[in-house]
Amino acid sequence: MIRFIALIFFSFPGFLIAQTLLSGRIVDAKQKPIAFAAIGYYHSRIGDNSDSIGVFHIKKIAGDSIKVSALGYQPVTIGITEITNQLQVELKEAYTSLDAVSVRSRRKTTGTILLGHLNSRENFLVNLEDNIQKGIYIPNEKKISGYIDEIGFKLENPRKTNYLLRIGLFYKNPKNQLPGEDLLFEDNIVPSSQLKRNNIFSIRAKNIEYPEEGVFVSFELLPQTGFINDFKTIPRLVGNAYAEKPYLYLNYKEIEWVVDYPRSPMTNLYGVPNISITISY
């Protein structure tokens, strides 16, 4: 009997896969594929991104629910049952008023200032991942009124990676003090070929006003189809371990932001990546 069961499993290799793998495609209202959408389970640290044609493959966990989200679209939550094996998920566009995101005609400015967590010490590294957004809070302590022109950041070993890097810019949600609405609706993905040790990401053309409460800058890796990616090819954000407050935040597949507390054993202070923003005022 044991030999007979083994023969069945080896004769039909797709049998077990079909029972444990959930596949799907993410499209918009016109049935066009949505690339790099986030798919994540609410109660399990398992997720995926859709590829360039909107397709994803993820482990099937019956009884849990997945959240499907993409920048500029309304997220969708889907319950997974025993009979759920394939999905076609349609996302509707999220329309946001200009007043809500503070994108207006640019007024005249006379100067610039660099804000953030740049420090001469570089003794802290933050691993980037393709399942988690790493957000860094940059407070507006001087109450500067102006426009965010550039985002600066440093990477360790960027030449070895095949990943794309997605950059986010978030308001501070006054209700929970966590990252709120993302202000970068498009043109926020940096190809691996453009990543360097010292990086400047320009958003000057978007005319985004620097809010009174400050902003969160986030980073997330996106795997490219056809490339082999492993731990050795993952770039890391360079930072310092001398922050007096926890400025680092995490978000698994756009489900929920939480504060991270990476204390350094050397200093007993907090580690924070060397992220800066340039403000025209």
N, C-alpha and C positions, 0 to 999 in steps of 0.2 A: 504493500500500500504506500509506503514512504517513497519508494522508487517511482511509483505511478504519479504521485503528486509533484515530485520534482520534475518529471518529464513534462507535465502540463505547463509549469512555470517557465521552463527553458524553451518550450516549443512556441510559446506566445509571449515574447518579451514585452510587448506593448500592453499586456493585460494589467500588470501592476501600475504602470505609468498612468494609464487612463483613469485608474481609480484614485490617484493621488495628485495629479497635476490639473490645475485650473488654467485654462487658456482664454484669451479674449482679445478684443480689438476695441479701441477707443476712437470715436469719431465725433464730428460736430454735427450741427443740424442739417448740413448739406451732405452728410455722409463722407466728408473728407477726413483722413486720418489725423489724429492729434499726436504729435511726437513728444516724447519725454514727459508724458503725464505720470503722476505718482500714484502707485497702487500699494496700499498698506493695510494690514489687519489691525483692528482696534486692540485686540487682546494678545497678540503674538508679535514678536519682533521679526516679522517676515514681510518683505515688500519687493517691489520691482518697479521699473520704469518702462513705459511703452517705447518701442524702437521707432525708427524713422517712418515706418508705415503704420504706426499705432498699435502694434501687436505686443502682447505681454504674455509671460508664462510664470505662474507662481504656484507654490505648494497649496493644495486644497485642504482647508481646515473647516470641516462641517461644523456648524453651530456658532461660528464667529462671523463677523461682518467685515467687509473691506470698504475703504474710502478711496474713491477715484477722484483725483483733482488735477487741475492744470491751470497755469497762469492765464487769467482772463476769462475763466469759465466757472460756472457754479459747480461745486463739488457734489458728488452723488455717493450715497451709502447703499450697499447691497448686501443682504443676508445670504450666507452660503449654506446650502443644504447638502444632503447626501447625493442628490441627483444633479447638483450644479456642476457641470464640467466645462461648459463653454459660455462665454458672455459677449454680447455686443453692447457696449456702453456708449450712450449718446450724451454729450455734455452741452449744456446751453451756455451761451455767452453771458458774462456778468457785466452789466452796464453800471458804470460808476460815474457820478457827476464830477465835473471839473473842480467844483468847490471842495469836494471831499478829499481829493488827492492833491490839491494845491498846485496844479500845473496850469500856469497862466502865462501871458505875454511877459517877457523879461523887462524889468525896469533897469535903468542905468545903475551900474555899480562902479566903485572907485578903487577897491582893494580886495585882497584875498588873504585868507588865514587857513592854516593847517590845524585840524583838530583830530583827536583820537588818542591812540595808545602807543604811539611811536616812542621807543626807548632805546638808549645806546646799548643796553644789555640784551643779548639774544640767547637765552638759556631755557627756553620753553617751546615745545612743539605740540601742535594740535593735529591729530590725524583727521583727514577728511575722508568721508565715506559716501557711497552712492545710495545709502538708505536714510541718511540723517543730514538735516541742515544744521550747520554750526553758525549761530548768530552772535554778533558782538555788539554790545550796546555802547553808543557814543553819545553821552549826554551833552546838552546845550547849556553848559554851566555859566557861560558868559552872556546868555540870552541874545545871541547874535541873530540878526535878521538878514537873510541872504539866500543864495542859491547853491545847491550842491553840484559842483562841477566835476569832481573826480573822486574815485575810491582807490586808495593805495594799499597794497598788501605785499608781503614777502612770502615766498615759497621755498621749501627745501627740496632739492633734486627735481625740479619741474621737467627737465629734459627727458626723464625716463618714463613719463606717463603717457598713456593713450586715452585718458579720460578727457571729456569735456568738463568745463567748470561753469556752473550756473551761479550767478551773483544775484542776490536779492537785497532790497532796500525797504525797510518796514517802518511805519509809524509806531509809536508807543501807544498801546491801547490804554486809555485812562481808567477803564474798569478793572483790569487785572494787572496792569503795568508790564504786560508781555508784548511781544511783537504783534502788531495788528495787520493792517492792510499793506500789501506789497505795492510799491510805487513803480517798479520796473515791469511794465506789461509786455515788453518785447525787447529784442536786441540785447539780451542779458546773458548770453551764452558765449564763453570764450573757448575757441578751439585749442587743443593741446599744443599745436604748433606755435601758438602765440604766447604761451606761458613762459615766464622768465623768473629769475630770482627776485627782482624788484619789478612790480607790476603797477601800472597806472591804467585804470578803467574809466574812460571818460563818459559822463552822462550830461555834459553841458547842454547839449541840444534839447534835452527834455525839460529844462527850466523848472526843476523841482525845488520848491522852497524848503529851506531848512527849518523844521518845526521847532517851536519853543521847548518841547519836551525832549528833543534829541531824536536819534534814529537808531535802528538796528541794521547792521550789514550782515548778510548771511552768505554762506558758501556751501555748495553741494556738488558732488561729482556725478557725472552722467556717463555710463559706460557706452562705448561705441560698438555697434554691431560689427562682427568680424575681427575684433581685436581681443587678444588674450590679456586680461587684467588680473593682477594678483597684488598681494600686500607690498611687494617690492616696487610696484609701479604707482603706488598711491602717493601723491604729493602731500606735504604737511605745511601748515601755516606756521611761520616763525613768530615767536613772541617772547615775552619776558615774564618772570615769576615774581614781580614786585607790585602787583596791584593790591590796593587795600580793600577793594570791594569785588564781588563776583560779577564780571561783565560778560561772561560766556553763557549762551543759552543753546538748548538743543530742541530739535523738532523731528520726530520720526514720521516720515512720509506725510507731512502737513496735517497730522492728526492733532497734536497738542504740543505747545511750547512749554518747556520747563527750564528752570535755572540750573546751571551746572556749577559745581563747586570744586574746581581743580586746584586744591591747595598744594603748594610746593613743599616737599620735606626739607628743602634747603633754607627756605625763608619763612615758612608757615604763613605766607601770604598767598594771594590768588594768581594763577597764571592767566594771561590774557594775550591773544594774538596781536601783533603789531599792525593794526588796521588804522588807516587814517582817512579823513575826508577833507577835500579842499572846498572852502566856502568863498564865494564871491559876495561881497557886501557893499 
